[in-house]
Every structure is written in C-alpha cells, then in structure tokens.
Amino acid sequence: MNKKYSESPEQILIVDDLPENIRLLSSLLSENGYQVSSATDGKMALSMIDRECPDLILLDIMLPEMDGYQVCRYLKSQEQTRHIPIIFLSGLDSESDKVEAFKFGGVDYITKPFFVEEVVFRVKTQLSIIKQQQQFKWMLDKQIAERKVAERELNKSRALLTGVLNSSLDGVAAFEAVRDPQDTIVDFRWLIANPVAAMTVGGTIDTLRGKRLFVEGTPGHLFEGLFDLFVQVVETCTVIEKEHYYDSDSLQAWFQIVAVKLGDGFAMTFRDISDRKQIEITLKNTNNLLAYQANIDSLTQISNRRRFDEYISQEWSRCAREQEYLSLILCDVDYFKAYNDTYGHQAGDDCLYEVAKAIERAVKRPADLAFRYGGEEFAVILPHTESQGAMKVAADIHQQIQDLQILHVSSEVDNIVSISLGVSSLIPDAASSPHALISAADNALYDAKIQGRNRIIYKSSDLSSDRSRDDEDQHN
C-alpha cells in the first residue's frame, strides 16, 4: 500500500554505535509520533532494511566494520532502497566530510553534538518533502494516465470524436484564423469546444461556435495576452506548451495550455494545474528553507561557520580581481566560561544571542556580514573596507556590547559582559588564500586578550608568508 494513504506513523532507522545516542534519538523521535528502530553497525542496518524499508535513516559515519559512507553507497546502488533519504549524523565537522556525505547521496548532514530541536526539524522537513514528492508524482502519473486514455480514444475514429471530447477532463477546443484583406491574422473564431472548455470560459458548446476569441472591448477573458502566441502557432507551425496564470474577480487559477496548428487555425487543450503549481511552490519554499538552515547558526540566528568559509573565499576572489581592500574582525566574549559557570548555560545562550544581534546592529552595509565563528567567537567580513573603516566598525561593535549592560560579576575586566576584538585588512592576492587575513586577525585578537581584554587591536597581514606557506603545502 502506498504510504501516502497510510495512517501508520513514519518509520525511522537510527544507525549509531553509541547506545546513548540511540536512546536519546529514539526517545526524542518516539515522542514526536515516529516509529523508531535502531542498529549499532552497518551490516545490522542493511539486514533490517532488507526486511522492511524505513521512511528515513539517521546514519552515523564512524561505524565498526562498515562505515556510514559504505552503507549509504550500497543503499543508493539498489533500486528498492535508493529512494530512502539519509541524514548523516556525525561528529566529523570538516567541509570535506560534509561534501563526501552529499556525494554519496545524503540529503542532509547534522554535526554532533546536535541540538534536539534541529534534529526534529530536519527529520520533519525531509519527511514532509517525501510526502509532497509522492503526492506530486501521484498527480503527475494520474495526469499522464488520463492524457493517454484521451489520446487512445481520439485515435479510434472520427465517429468517436464527440464522445471523447465530452468525456475529457481537459478543456479541448479548435479555432480558425480570421484574416484582414492583407491576409494578416486579426482574430480567431471558435470551431468546436468540449463541455469543460465551454464551462471554463463561461459559455456553452452552441453559443461559442462561430464566436470570435479576441473581441475588441471585452478584456479579461481566459486567453487574454496569448494572441501573439496563437498567431505564431498558425504561421510557423510551432507547438506551444505554456503555463498560464488567469486572475479575475471570479477565478484565480493556473492552466497548462497546449496549442498545435490545425489547418488555417489551431487546436488547443487546457487544464487547471493549480494544485500541481501549489505543490511546486511548496517544494521550492521548502528547499529555500533548507538552504537557509544550512547557512544560519541555530542559536544566534546569524550566519554560521560554513557560510563564513564560503563568503570569505568569495570576497577574497572578488576583491583580488578588483584590487580592493578586504577587512576581517574576529571577536571573543571575555570570560564567557566564567559567565556560563556563574549564570548557567541557558543564560549563556541568551547572552550569545544578544551579543550576535548587537554585532549585527553595528554591521550596516549589505555586503558586510556577521558570523558565529565558533563557541563564543564571532567574525565580521567587510569587503571594500580599509583599516580605518574596519576599526570604526570594530569600535561600534565594542560600544554596542557595552550598551547591552549584561551583568557579569565573574568578569576580571568589568562587571558587565565585554568583548575583545582583533582586526586586520589587506588587498587580496589571487595567488594566495584568505589564511593570511584570518591569521592576522586571530593574532590581533590574541594580543587583545594578552593585553587585558575588553579592547580592540589591529594587525597588518603578510601575504608573502602566506604564499610561501601555500607553496610549501603544495610541495608536500
């Protein structure tokens, strides 16, 4: 039975060699209404999948005997299991591991330690996509089957034409060209229409016959705006297949229109595809949401480290081409471990969220982006910005944090939360990497901490040493 119509809960298989992870995930997902099974190694997982295919798999990479990549590769090579979405759940956090996971066919990648809300959200999102895809495929298959039935009926004989037209679920009509004395098409005249076509345009088979399609002074009909396309069909024998949105006071709907030349006119079929378009829009929105989630830090709601790596490489190349300055600010919340120990992790999370929003308020230009760099560290990338501009932004960030007035009795530099900042700027060189800029800003941040924290330090970058390091890496 197609699970699309089944009332039974979705089945999720957890594959992890750590029992505590399995217990946590099983409890979490079961509470959310899912049927959960588990395996502690790849072979056990494949054996269980062979007996009954789950709807989704949470798969660890580091497994005994047969790792997660091998399990995924095998499942994607089999016809009966290649459709199962696989979310990798791993402590491996390098870009290469994530890229490898997606190459093997994973649909998502969650890094351990994970946020339970994130796991539930991503599981729900993937299962929602599956349901939508199943519904979309079912509707398309149904439409194809209906069209094939119509085509078979139309091919039987002219004697069956009226019956076929009257039973078609599509609107079907034929038109002849109306030409002026210079043989230019100025309009089209209805020849035949089946009941669906007549009902859709608000007429009857008899009243439409002989009526002109584009009559001056009567705007707003179903095919308004398509006159030039219909002329093209007749004059060039072009087959037109178009999705057309009709919006009026009485009807808002999407139609799929197919028009082909017929004598000195054309035949046309059209159907309401509003349901299908709604599914497409939902899928697009879901994909956009997934892309957003992949680049946003779930705690602070600003860009994450993955987006930082992408953006600094992108802006490095662009500023190198344009020979413009690129600046980087690295920030660290002072004595944040002591803050967590004093006020608790929930307060610590709230503090990081407020700090992130304060940094965003200080970053005003569209191309300037703030990131959660890791833990209590933040970063700001400033394209087309020299050292003076970068130091001004850093000062604004420092002041924004001061203005928060978040109490921090365990701080050794102030009684409120403060921040240390390292700043660096340079004109990128296409032959080197962003490492020089990151290293200089990191060294500046280190000096700010050594010199007493709660301050801003600037350091210049050395591209020549970075190029030497890149060359050494290539030779090694």
C-alpha positions, 0 to 999 in steps of 0.5 A: 500500500502506498504510504501516502494513504497510510495512517501508520506513523513514519518509520525511522532507522537510527544507525549509531554505535553509541547506545546513548545516542540511540536512546536519546534519538529514539526517545526524542523521535518516539515522542514526536509520533515516529516509529523508531528502530535502531542498529549499532553497525552497518551490516545490522542496518542493511539486514533490517532494511532488507526486511522492511524499508524505513521512511528515513535513516539517521546514519552515523559515519564512524561505524565498526566494520562498515562505515556510514559512507559504505552503507549509504553507497550500497543503499543508493546502488539498489533500486528498492532502497535508493529512494530512502533519504539519509541524514548523516549524523556525525561528529566529523565537522570538516567541509570535506566530510560534509561534501563526501556525505552529499556525494554519496547521496545524503540529503542532509548532514547534522554535526554532533553534538546536535541540538534536539530541536534541529534534529526534529526539524530536519527529520520533519522537513525531509519527511514532509518533502517525501510526502509532497514528492509522492503526492506530486508524482501521484498527480503527475502519473494520474495526469499522464494516465488520463492524457493517454486514455484521451489520446487512445480514444481520439485515435479510434475514429472520427465517429468517436470524436464527440464522445471523447471530447465530452468525456475529457477532463481537459478543456479541448477546443479548435479555432480558425484564423480570421484574416484582414484583406492583407491576409494578416491574422486579426482574430480567431473564431471558435470551431468546436469546444468540449463541455469543460472548455465551454464551462471554463470560459463561461459559455456553452458548446452552441453559443461559442461556435462561430464566436470570435476569441479576441473581441475588441472591448471585452478584456479579461477573458481566459486567453487574454495576452496569448494572441501573439502566441496563437498567431505564431502557432498558425504561421510557423507551425510551432507547438506551444506548451505554456503555463498560464496564470488567469486572475479575475474577480471570479477565478484565480487559477493556473492552466497548462495550455497546449496549442498545435496548428490545425489547418488555417487555425489551431487546436488547443487543450487546457487544464487547471494545474493549480494544485500541481503549481501549489505543490511546486511552490511548496517544494521550492519554499521548502528547499529555500528553507533548507538552504537557509538552515544550512547557512544560519547558526541555530542559536544566534540566528546569524550566519554560521561557520560554513557560510563564513568559509564560503563568503570569505573565499568569495570576497577574497576572489572578488576583491583580488580581481578588483584590487580592493581592500578586504577587512576581517574582525574576529571577536571573543566574549571575555570570560564567557566560561566564567559567565556560563559557570556563574549564570548557567548555560541557558543564560549563556545562550541568551547572552550569545544571542544578544551579543550576535544581534548587537554585532549585527546592529553595528554591521550596516552595509549589505555586503558586510556580514556577521558570523558565529565563528565558533563557541563564543567567537564571532567574525565580521567580513567587510569587503571594500573596507580599509583599516580605518573603516574596519576599526570604526566598525570594530569600535561600534561593535565594542560600544554596542556590547557595552550598551547591552549592560549584561551583568557579569560579576565573574568578569576580571575586566568589568562587571558587565559582559565585554568583548575583545576584538582583533582586526586586520585588512589587506588587498587580496592576492589571487595567488594566495588564500584568505589564511593570511587575513584570518591569521592576522586577525586571530593574532590581533585578537590574541594580543587583545586578550594578552593585553587585558581584554575588553579592547580592540587591536589591529594587525597588518597581514603578510601575504608573502608568508602566506604564499610561501606557506601555500607553496610549501603545502603544495610541495608536500 
